[in-house]
Amino acid sequence: MNIFLFLSIVFLLIFLVGTLLKKLHIPWIFAALIIGFMLALYNPFEEITSSFTFNFLADLGMYLLLFMIGFELDMKEMKSNSKFIVASSFIITIIGALFLIPLFYFLFHLDLILSIIIGLSFSTVGEAILIPILDEFKEVNTPLGQTIIGIGTLDDIIEISTLIFIIFLVGESSAGNFNVAIIIISLFILFILTAFFVKLKKKGKKFKFMNIETLFFFVIFTLFLFIGIGMYAEAGALGALLAGIGLKTFLPQERLKLIESEVKLICYGFFAPIFFLYVGLSMNIKYLILFPLLILLVVGLSFGSKLLGSYICGVKKLGTRDSLILGIGMSIRFSTSLVLVTILYKFQLITLEFFSIIIASSMIFTLIIPIIFSIILSGRNNSNH
């Protein structure tokens, strides 16, 4: 079988499994991770999935996801959040990290810096999954809904910071293979280009007259330029992230909305599923079967810390019931933490076993929490009426 037939089968399965997941309020793209997980159990297509072409497509998926994270970052919305949301976001994230950092450091023997970074990243929330559920139950504009969205938006800062730190860590870990001067020049050019886009924001208004096809080519050119420059410092991921942030600032708002849908389509419609398939395929299933209690330990500590942090922050403002619902919602994981641990694994900063446990625990949260969250909101609405 060739790679085209393989991908045709994969995308058909993603469509079928994704349709089922969508009914359970789980993002359809998560189907690719499940299919990858199944192939990790038995993979008759190993020649294809270990090929340069497949790995190249998976890398593009990762870069596009990072680009979308930067592209969707809304700094104005972050600045407008109330003190309660800022304090809640900080406390919930810190409590979550304090529960997980000792576990990663003492049980999995990770470096202390890595333990802190992964602990912080794993304590953030995938609010993109929660928003459609909140919208369905008319909860977006309630105190609970606004708190969830506010915290989810604010912890993007933590996610971006940890990603940038990880990318620098990866660059440093492989610095022995590169000329230090080239690394410094590469990173310097990346930040200069980003500053250039931010500084020329007024000039970007001219792009509102540009047709969508030409604008799309400009966006793709910018993305590949940033990735290409970043590759000289083993920081292609940072390049993709900065390209998104720079273009978000530079392009006029009215054109931004149009081009965002185009980029999302190419990212989530083709490349991101291949990246999630790659992540699922990379897992060590035998290890997970032998040590299921390790997964449950990570899940239990993470979930417990979210409930505790949300209760402490929200009990006075939201009440006991809604503060616990907030904690349940805060437990969802998604793309950013998966990208982060995949980068660490690819550069051999974490073991395959630890990588597998983190991905497996993320799968559990992302599969189960949306269903529980939907049931609780449904019951909450019924009791209020």
BELPEJO-V986993 format. One record per pair of residues at least 12 apart in sequence whose ideal C-beta (glycine too) atoms are under 10 Angstrom apart, sorted by the first residue. I is the first residue (numbers start at 1). J is the second residue. Records with the same first field share a line. If there is no record, write none. Layout:
BEGIN
I: J  J
END
This chain:
BEGIN
1: 44  45  47  48
2: 48  53
3: 45  47  48  49  51  53  54  57
4: 48
5: 45  48
6: 45  47  48  49  51  54
7: 48  54  57  270  273  274  277
9: 35  45
10: 31  32  35  36  39  45  48  49  273  274  277
11: 31  32  35  269  270  273  274  277
13: 31  32  34  35  38  277
14: 28  29  30  31  32  33  34  35  273  274  276  277
15: 28  31
16: 31  35
17: 30  31  32  34  35  38
18: 30  31  32  34  35  273
19: 31
21: 34  366  367  370
22: 132
24: 367  368  370  371  374
25: 129  130  132  133  136  369  370  371  372  373  374  375  377
26: 129  332  366  367  368  369  370  371  374
27: 126  128  129  132  268  334  335  366  370
28: 268  273
29: 267  268  269  272  273  275  276  334  335
30: 129  273  276  280  334  335  362  363  366  367  370
31: 273  276  277
32: 61  272  273  274  275  276  277  278  279  280
33: 273  275  276  277  278  279  280  281  283  338  359  362  363  366  367
34: 276  277  280  363  367
35: 273  276  277  280  281
36: 49  58  273  274  275  276  277  278  279  280  281  282  283  359
37: 276  277  279  280  281  282  283  285  288  356  359  360  363
38: 280  281  285
39: 277  280  281  283  285
40: 279  280  281  282  283  284  285  286  288  356  359
41: 283  285  286  289
42: 285
43: 281
45: 281
46: 281
49: 277  278  281  282
50: 281
54: 274  277  278  281
55: 274  278  346
56: 274
57: 270  271  273  274  275  277  278
58: 271  272  273  274  275  276  277  278  279  281  282  342  346
59: 227  236  237  271  274  275  278  346
60: 223  224  227  240  266  267  270  271  272  274  275
61: 267  268  270  271  272  273  274  275  276  277  278  279  339
62: 236  237  240  271  272  274  275  276  278  279  335  338  339  342  343  346
63: 223  224  226  227  230  236  237  239  240  241  243  244  267  271  275  339
64: 223  227  240  244  263  264  266  267  268  270  271  272  275
65: 237  240  241  244  267  268  271  272  275  276  334  335  336  338  339  342
66: 160  163  167  223  227  236  237  238  239  240  241  242  243  244  335  336  339  340  343
67: 219  220  222  223  226  227  237  239  240  241  242  243  244  245  247  248  263  267
68: 240  241  244  260  263  264  267  268  272  335
69: 156  159  160  163  240  241  244  245  335  336  339
70: 156  160  163  194  226  238  240  241  242  243  244  245  246  247  248  249
71: 219  223  240  241  243  244  245  246  247  248  251  256  259  260  263  264  267
72: 128  153  156  244  248  260  263  264
73: 153  156  157  159  160  241  244  245  248  249
74: 153  156  248
75: 153  156  157  245  248  249
77: 149  150  153  154  156
78: 150  153  154  155  156  157
80: 150  153
81: 146  147  149  150  151  153  154
82: 146  147  150
84: 143  146  147  150  151  313  314  316  317  318
85: 146  147  148  149  150  151  152  153  154  313
86: 150  151  154
87: 313
88: 147  148  150  151  154  309  310  312  313  314  317  318  323  326  330
89: 124  125  147  150  151  152  153  154  155  156  157  158  309  313  330
90: 151  154  155  158  309  313
91: 151  308  309  310  312  313  314
92: 123  124  125  151  155  305  306  307  308  309  310  311  312  313  314  326  327  330
93: 119  120  121  122  123  124  125  151  154  155  158  159  305  306  309  330
94: 119  120  123  158  305  309
95: 123  304  305  306  307  308  309  310  312  313
96: 119  120  122  123  124  125  301  302  303  304  305  306  308  309  330  331
97: 115  116  117  118  119  120  121  122  123  124  158  305
98: 119  123  305  309
99: 119  122  123  298  300  301  302  303  304  305  306  308  309
100: 115  116  118  119  120  121  122  123  298  301  302  305
101: 114  115  116  117  118  119  120  122  123
102: 115  119  301
103: 115  119  294  297  298  301  302
104: 116  117  118  119  122  298  350  354  358
105: 119
107: 294  297  298  354
108: 294  298  350  351  353  354  357  358
109: 351  354
110: 344  349  350  351  354
111: 169  349  350
113: 165  166  169  349
114: 166  169  344  349  350  354
116: 162  165
117: 161  162  163  165  166  169  340  344  349
118: 162  166  337  340  341  344  349  350  354  358
119: 162  302  305
120: 155  158  159  161  162  165  337  340
121: 155  158  159  161  162  163  165  166  333  336  337  338  339  340  341  344  358
122: 162  298  301  302  305  333  337  340  341  358  361  362  365
123: 155  158  162  302  305  306  309  330  333  337
124: 151  152  154  155  156  157  158  159  162  330  332  333  334  336  337  340
125: 148  151  152  153  154  155  156  159  306  329  330  331  332  333  334  336  337  365
126: 152  155  159  329  330  331  332  333  334  335  336  337  338  362  365  366  369  370
127: 148  149  150  151  152  153  154  155  156  329  330  332  334
128: 152  332  334  335  336
129: 152  329  332  333  334  335  365  366  369  370  373
130: 145  148  149  152  329  330  332  334  369  370  373
131: 145  148  149  152
132: 370
133: 145  148  329  332  369  370  371  373  374  377  378
134: 146  148  149  329  373  377
136: 374  377  378
137: 373  374  376  377  378  380  381
138: 377  381
139: 325  329  377  380  381
142: 318  322  380
143: 314  317  318  319  322  326
144: 314  317  318  319  321  322  323  325  326  329  377  380
145: 326  329  377
147: 310  313  314  317  318  322  323  326  329  330
148: 310  325  326  329  330  332  373
151: 310  313  314  326  329  330
152: 329  330  332
155: 330  336
156: 336
158: 336
159: 335  336  337  339  340
160: 241  245  336
162: 336  337  340
163: 237  238  241  336  337  339  340  343
164: 235  237  238  241  242
165: 340
166: 237  238  339  340  341  343  344  347  349
167: 187  230  233  234  235  236  237  238  239  240  241  340  343  347
168: 187  233  234  235  238
169: 343  344  347  349
170: 233  234  235  236  237  238  343  344  346  347  348  349
171: 183  186  187  230  232  233  234  235  237  238  347
172: 233  234
173: 234  344  347  348  349
174: 233  234  347  348
175: 233  234
177: 234
178: 232  233  234
179: 232  233
180: 233
182: 232  233
183: 232  233  234  235
184: 233
185: 229  232  233
186: 228  229  230  231  232  233  234  235  238  239
187: 229  230  232  233  235  238  239  242
188: 229  233
189: 225  226  229  230  232  233  239
190: 225  226  227  229  230  232  233  235  238  239  241  242  243  246
191: 238  242  246
193: 222  225  226  229  239  242  243  246
194: 226  238  239  241  242  243  244  245  246  247  249  250
195: 242  246  249
196: 246  250
197: 222  226  242  243  245  246  247  248  249  250  251
198: 245  246  248  249  250
199: 249  250
200: 246  249  250
201: 249  250  251  252
202: 250  252
203: 250
204: 247  249  250  251  252  253  255  256
205: 250  251  252  253  254  255
206: 252
207: 247  250  251  252  254  255  256  259
208: 251  252  253  254  255  256  258
209: 252  255
210: 251  252  255  259
211: 255  258
212: 255  258  259  261  262
213: 262
215: 251  255  256  258  259  262
216: 258  259  262  263  266
218: 247  250  251  259
219: 243  244  247  251  259  260  262  263
220: 243  262  263  266
221: 243
222: 242  243  244  246  247  250  251
223: 239  240  243  244  247  263
224: 239  240  243
225: 239  243
226: 238  239  240  241  242  243  244  245  246  247
227: 239  240  241  242  243
229: 242  243
230: 242  243
234: 347
236: 343
237: 339  340  342  343  346
240: 339
241: 339
244: 263
247: 259  260  263
248: 260
268: 335
272: 335
275: 335  338  339  342
276: 335  338  342  359
278: 342  346
279: 338  339  341  342  345  355  359  362  363
280: 338  359  360  363
282: 342  345  346  352  355  356  359
283: 345  352  353  355  356  357  358  359  360  363
284: 351  352  353  354  355  356  357  359  360
285: 356  360
286: 353  356
287: 351  352  353  354  355  356  357  360
288: 353  356  357  359  360
290: 353
291: 353  356  357
292: 357  360
294: 353  354  356  357  360  361
295: 356  357  358  359  360  361  363  364
296: 361  364
297: 357  361
298: 354  357  358  360  361  362  364  365
299: 331  357  360  361  362  364  365  368
300: 361
301: 361
302: 330  331  333  361  362  364  365
303: 327  328  330  331  361  364  365  368  369
304: 327  331
305: 327  330  331
306: 324  326  327  328  329  330  331  332  365  369
307: 323  324  325  326  327  328  330  331
308: 327
309: 323  326  327  330
310: 322  323  324  325  326  327  328  329  330  331
311: 323  324  326  327
312: 327
313: 326  327
314: 326  327
321: 376  380  383
322: 380
324: 376
325: 372  373  376  377  380
328: 369  372  373  376  377
329: 369  370  372  373  376  377
330: 369
331: 364  365  366  368  369  372  373
332: 362  365  366  368  369  370  373
333: 358  359  361  362  363  364  365  366  369
334: 362  365  366
335: 362  366
337: 358  359  362  365
338: 358  359  362  363  366
340: 358
341: 354  355  356  357  358  359  362
342: 355  358  359
344: 358
345: 358  359
END
